[in-house]
Amino acid sequence: MKTLLKLLFLVALTLNVASANDRTLLATTSINDLKERDVLKLSNCEGNRNAKTTHLKIKVNRYRIDLYKLKVTFQNGDTQELYARKHFKKGSTSEWLELVGGPRCVRKISITADADIFGLGLRKKAHVSFYGKK
């Protein structure tokens, strides 16, 4: 019985590692307490840093943000505006947002957002990470 439980645990652990390896960190940015637009330029798809992706996920750390606009530019110049919920709590993530056209190389991510930071903290910023999935 113990051997069976160990085997099931190892299978579950292996499945977890496989699904975690599917996502790659594409870019990160910091958002101030004022509405701002940030353009993140990604490297070429030839290297390991930026691979072709079919989905995009947003993760917010440190402070809450209000997301106004999210636009993705691909290697061939095509663009796609993505809908994500407007308010993100600290530590929350979006669902996987599908990119049209199959696996493609993302060259730029444009985000318009502002952080909900209370108090006097000019150096306080929310951190936003973008993940891609094959």
C-alpha positions in Angstrom: 0.0 0.0 0.0 2.8 2.4 0.9 4.5 1.6 -2.4 1.4 2.4 -4.3 1.0 5.8 -2.5 4.7 6.6 -3.3 4.1 5.8 -6.9 1.0 7.9 -7.1 2.9 10.8 -5.4 5.7 10.6 -7.9 3.4 10.5 -10.9 1.5 13.6 -9.5 4.8 15.4 -8.9 6.0 14.6 -12.5 2.8 15.9 -14.0 3.1 19.1 -11.9 6.7 19.7 -13.2 5.7 19.1 -16.8 2.9 21.6 -16.6 5.1 24.2 -14.9 7.7 23.9 -17.6 5.1 24.8 -20.3 5.1 28.4 -19.2 8.0 30.8 -19.7 8.5 34.3 -18.3 8.4 36.7 -21.2 8.7 40.1 -19.5 8.2 42.1 -16.3 7.4 45.7 -15.6 6.7 48.1 -12.7 3.5 50.2 -12.6 3.3 53.5 -10.7 0.3 55.0 -9.0 -0.4 57.2 -12.0 -2.1 55.9 -15.2 0.8 55.1 -17.4 1.6 53.2 -20.6 4.6 50.9 -20.8 5.9 49.1 -23.9 7.9 46.0 -23.3 10.2 44.9 -26.2 11.0 41.3 -26.2 14.1 39.6 -27.8 14.0 37.7 -31.1 12.4 34.2 -31.1 15.7 32.6 -32.1 17.0 32.3 -28.6 15.8 30.6 -25.4 14.5 33.8 -23.9 11.5 34.2 -26.2 9.8 31.2 -27.7 6.7 31.0 -29.9 3.6 31.1 -27.7 -0.1 30.4 -28.0 -1.3 32.0 -24.7 -0.4 34.8 -22.4 -0.9 35.2 -18.7 -0.5 38.2 -16.4 0.6 38.0 -12.8 0.5 41.0 -10.4 2.7 41.3 -7.3 3.1 43.8 -4.5 0.1 46.1 -5.1 -3.3 46.1 -6.8 -3.6 47.4 -10.4 -6.3 48.7 -12.7 -5.6 47.4 -16.2 -7.0 49.6 -19.0 -5.5 48.2 -22.2 -3.2 45.3 -23.2 -1.9 45.0 -26.8 0.4 42.4 -28.2 2.6 42.9 -31.3 3.9 39.8 -33.1 7.1 39.2 -35.1 5.3 39.8 -38.4 3.9 43.2 -37.3 0.3 41.9 -36.6 -1.3 43.2 -33.4 -3.9 41.8 -31.1 -5.7 43.6 -28.2 -6.4 41.2 -25.3 -9.2 41.4 -22.9 -8.3 40.8 -19.2 -10.3 41.7 -16.2 -9.9 45.3 -15.2 -8.9 45.0 -11.5 -6.1 42.7 -10.3 -5.5 42.1 -6.6 -2.0 41.7 -5.2 -0.8 38.2 -6.0 -3.5 37.4 -8.5 -3.2 36.2 -12.1 -5.3 36.3 -15.2 -6.6 33.2 -17.0 -4.6 32.1 -20.0 -5.4 34.6 -22.8 -5.4 33.0 -26.2 -3.4 34.5 -29.0 -4.9 34.1 -32.4 -3.0 32.5 -35.3 -1.4 29.5 -33.6 2.1 29.6 -32.0 3.7 32.9 -32.8 6.6 35.1 -31.6 5.6 38.0 -29.4 7.8 41.1 -30.1 6.1 43.8 -28.0 3.6 44.0 -25.1 1.9 47.4 -24.5 0.2 47.8 -21.2 -1.8 50.8 -19.9 -2.5 50.5 -16.2 -2.1 52.2 -12.8 -1.4 50.8 -9.4 -3.6 51.3 -6.4 -1.1 52.4 -3.9 -2.3 54.2 -0.8 -0.2 56.5 1.4 3.0 58.5 0.7 5.2 56.1 -1.2 6.6 57.6 -4.4 8.9 54.6 -4.8 6.2 52.0 -4.4 5.4 50.2 -7.5 3.3 47.1 -8.5 5.2 44.5 -10.4 3.5 42.8 -13.4 4.9 39.7 -15.0 3.9 38.2 -18.4 4.1 34.5 -19.1 3.8 32.6 -22.4 2.6 29.1 -22.9 3.3 26.8 -25.9 
